[in-house]
Amino acid sequence: MRLTLVQRRGCGLCEEMLGELGRLARTLELPAIEVVDVDSDAELNRRYGLNVPVLLLDGALVCRQRLDAAELARLLGAASRSAAEPSHPAQRSE
């Protein structure tokens, strides 16, 4: 799993979300957080523009502008359960 924070330099909300993620990491196991500047990538800029910060989990949107800790925890739990399931369920014999 991979968390990506799409942010912009000098963005107060971006700094706030990064700080909240740091505090959340004390109580919830989080994957490493990659911080990406929206202005460094034309595709990210086209996709998110002024709607930063954006938090992504494996490329999927978790939240924008404000951290939704409950949604992040839900998605992390779902991803963990999915990873723990066998890829080929055992067939029952009758």
TIVEXNU-118944 format. One record per residue (C-alpha): residue number from 1; chain; x, y, z. Coordinates in pm, 1 decimal. Example, Ala and Ser with C-alpha at 12.3 -4.5 7.8 and 13.67 -1.06 7.14 Angstrom:
REM TIVEXNU-118944
<atom resi="1" chain="A" x="1230.0" y="-450.0" z="780.0"/>
<atom resi="2" chain="A" x="1367.0" y="-106.0" z="714.0"/>
***
This chain:
REM TIVEXNU-118944
<atom resi="1" chain="A" x="0.0" y="0.0" z="0.0"/>
<atom resi="2" chain="A" x="108.8" y="352.1" z="-72.2"/>
<atom resi="3" chain="A" x="-21.7" y="687.2" z="52.5"/>
<atom resi="4" chain="A" x="39.2" y="992.0" z="-163.1"/>
<atom resi="5" chain="A" x="-22.6" y="1348.1" z="-49.9"/>
<atom resi="6" chain="A" x="-58.0" y="1578.5" z="-349.7"/>
<atom resi="7" chain="A" x="19.2" y="1928.3" z="-227.8"/>
<atom resi="8" chain="A" x="147.3" y="2268.7" z="-329.0"/>
<atom resi="9" chain="A" x="435.2" y="2463.3" z="-178.9"/>
<atom resi="10" chain="A" x="311.7" y="2730.3" z="62.5"/>
<atom resi="11" chain="A" x="-32.7" y="2569.3" z="99.8"/>
<atom resi="12" chain="A" x="-156.4" y="2598.0" z="457.8"/>
<atom resi="13" chain="A" x="-417.6" y="2322.4" z="419.0"/>
<atom resi="14" chain="A" x="-148.1" y="2094.8" z="277.7"/>
<atom resi="15" chain="A" x="77.6" y="2150.6" z="577.4"/>
<atom resi="16" chain="A" x="-219.7" y="2096.0" z="807.7"/>
<atom resi="17" chain="A" x="-309.4" y="1762.9" z="644.4"/>
<atom resi="18" chain="A" x="51.4" y="1643.1" z="661.4"/>
<atom resi="19" chain="A" x="60.8" y="1729.1" z="1032.3"/>
<atom resi="20" chain="A" x="-269.0" y="1549.2" z="1093.3"/>
<atom resi="21" chain="A" x="-134.8" y="1242.0" z="913.0"/>
<atom resi="22" chain="A" x="170.3" y="1248.8" z="1139.7"/>
<atom resi="23" chain="A" x="-50.6" y="1260.5" z="1448.0"/>
<atom resi="24" chain="A" x="-276.8" y="986.6" z="1311.2"/>
<atom resi="25" chain="A" x="27.7" y="764.8" z="1250.1"/>
<atom resi="26" chain="A" x="79.2" y="751.8" z="1627.7"/>
<atom resi="27" chain="A" x="-247.6" y="558.1" z="1669.1"/>
<atom resi="28" chain="A" x="-300.2" y="393.1" z="1330.2"/>
<atom resi="29" chain="A" x="-43.9" y="204.6" z="1125.0"/>
<atom resi="30" chain="A" x="-3.2" y="403.0" z="804.7"/>
<atom resi="31" chain="A" x="196.4" y="314.9" z="495.2"/>
<atom resi="32" chain="A" x="483.7" y="545.5" z="406.1"/>
<atom resi="33" chain="A" x="360.1" y="881.7" z="280.1"/>
<atom resi="34" chain="A" x="495.9" y="1015.3" z="-47.0"/>
<atom resi="35" chain="A" x="455.8" y="1392.1" z="-76.7"/>
<atom resi="36" chain="A" x="422.3" y="1515.6" z="-435.3"/>
<atom resi="37" chain="A" x="403.7" y="1877.3" z="-552.8"/>
<atom resi="38" chain="A" x="104.2" y="1921.7" z="-783.2"/>
<atom resi="39" chain="A" x="300.3" y="2177.6" z="-985.4"/>
<atom resi="40" chain="A" x="580.6" y="1929.2" z="-1061.7"/>
<atom resi="41" chain="A" x="362.8" y="1707.3" z="-1279.7"/>
<atom resi="42" chain="A" x="137.9" y="1829.1" z="-1562.0"/>
<atom resi="43" chain="A" x="-104.8" y="1537.2" z="-1519.6"/>
<atom resi="44" chain="A" x="-143.4" y="1597.7" z="-1145.1"/>
<atom resi="45" chain="A" x="-189.8" y="1969.1" z="-1210.0"/>
<atom resi="46" chain="A" x="-455.5" y="1898.7" z="-1472.3"/>
<atom resi="47" chain="A" x="-634.5" y="1651.1" z="-1246.8"/>
<atom resi="48" chain="A" x="-620.2" y="1836.6" z="-913.1"/>
<atom resi="49" chain="A" x="-520.7" y="2196.4" z="-990.6"/>
<atom resi="50" chain="A" x="-630.5" y="2412.6" z="-699.9"/>
<atom resi="51" chain="A" x="-806.1" y="2123.8" z="-519.6"/>
<atom resi="52" chain="A" x="-510.4" y="2047.1" z="-294.5"/>
<atom resi="53" chain="A" x="-426.4" y="1880.9" z="-68.4"/>
<atom resi="54" chain="A" x="-540.6" y="1547.2" z="-206.4"/>
<atom resi="55" chain="A" x="-471.8" y="1219.7" z="-27.1"/>
<atom resi="56" chain="A" x="-449.5" y="904.9" z="-239.5"/>
<atom resi="57" chain="A" x="-424.5" y="542.2" z="-132.1"/>
<atom resi="58" chain="A" x="-266.8" y="333.9" z="-408.9"/>
<atom resi="59" chain="A" x="-374.4" y="604.6" z="-653.2"/>
<atom resi="60" chain="A" x="-739.6" y="612.9" z="-540.6"/>
<atom resi="61" chain="A" x="-887.7" y="925.5" z="-384.6"/>
<atom resi="62" chain="A" x="-924.7" y="918.1" z="-6.1"/>
<atom resi="63" chain="A" x="-1005.0" y="1284.2" z="59.6"/>
<atom resi="64" chain="A" x="-944.2" y="1642.0" z="-52.5"/>
<atom resi="65" chain="A" x="-862.2" y="1959.0" z="138.7"/>
<atom resi="66" chain="A" x="-935.6" y="1813.6" z="484.9"/>
<atom resi="67" chain="A" x="-819.7" y="1480.2" z="625.2"/>
<atom resi="68" chain="A" x="-1102.8" y="1229.3" z="657.4"/>
<atom resi="69" chain="A" x="-939.4" y="1002.0" z="914.2"/>
<atom resi="70" chain="A" x="-1241.4" y="771.5" z="937.3"/>
<atom resi="71" chain="A" x="-1244.0" y="714.6" z="560.1"/>
<atom resi="72" chain="A" x="-869.3" y="655.5" z="554.9"/>
<atom resi="73" chain="A" x="-897.7" y="400.2" z="836.9"/>
<atom resi="74" chain="A" x="-1187.1" y="228.4" z="656.9"/>
<atom resi="75" chain="A" x="-993.4" y="206.2" z="329.4"/>
<atom resi="76" chain="A" x="-677.5" y="82.7" z="502.6"/>
<atom resi="77" chain="A" x="-881.1" y="-184.8" z="680.2"/>
<atom resi="78" chain="A" x="-1048.1" y="-292.1" z="356.0"/>
<atom resi="79" chain="A" x="-712.3" y="-305.8" z="177.4"/>
<atom resi="80" chain="A" x="-560.7" y="-510.8" z="460.9"/>
<atom resi="81" chain="A" x="-850.8" y="-757.9" z="457.4"/>
<atom resi="82" chain="A" x="-829.8" y="-786.5" z="78.4"/>
<atom resi="83" chain="A" x="-455.0" y="-853.0" z="92.1"/>
<atom resi="84" chain="A" x="-504.3" y="-1122.5" z="357.2"/>
<atom resi="85" chain="A" x="-763.1" y="-1315.2" z="154.5"/>
<atom resi="86" chain="A" x="-634.1" y="-1602.7" z="-58.8"/>
<atom resi="87" chain="A" x="-627.4" y="-1517.5" z="-427.9"/>
<atom resi="88" chain="A" x="-793.3" y="-1849.5" z="-518.6"/>
<atom resi="89" chain="A" x="-1060.5" y="-1958.3" z="-273.7"/>
<atom resi="90" chain="A" x="-1054.3" y="-2326.1" z="-188.6"/>
<atom resi="91" chain="A" x="-1316.8" y="-2527.2" z="-370.6"/>
<atom resi="92" chain="A" x="-1553.9" y="-2732.2" z="-164.3"/>
<atom resi="93" chain="A" x="-1584.6" y="-3098.3" z="-241.3"/>
<atom resi="94" chain="A" x="-1933.2" y="-3236.6" z="-231.8"/>
***
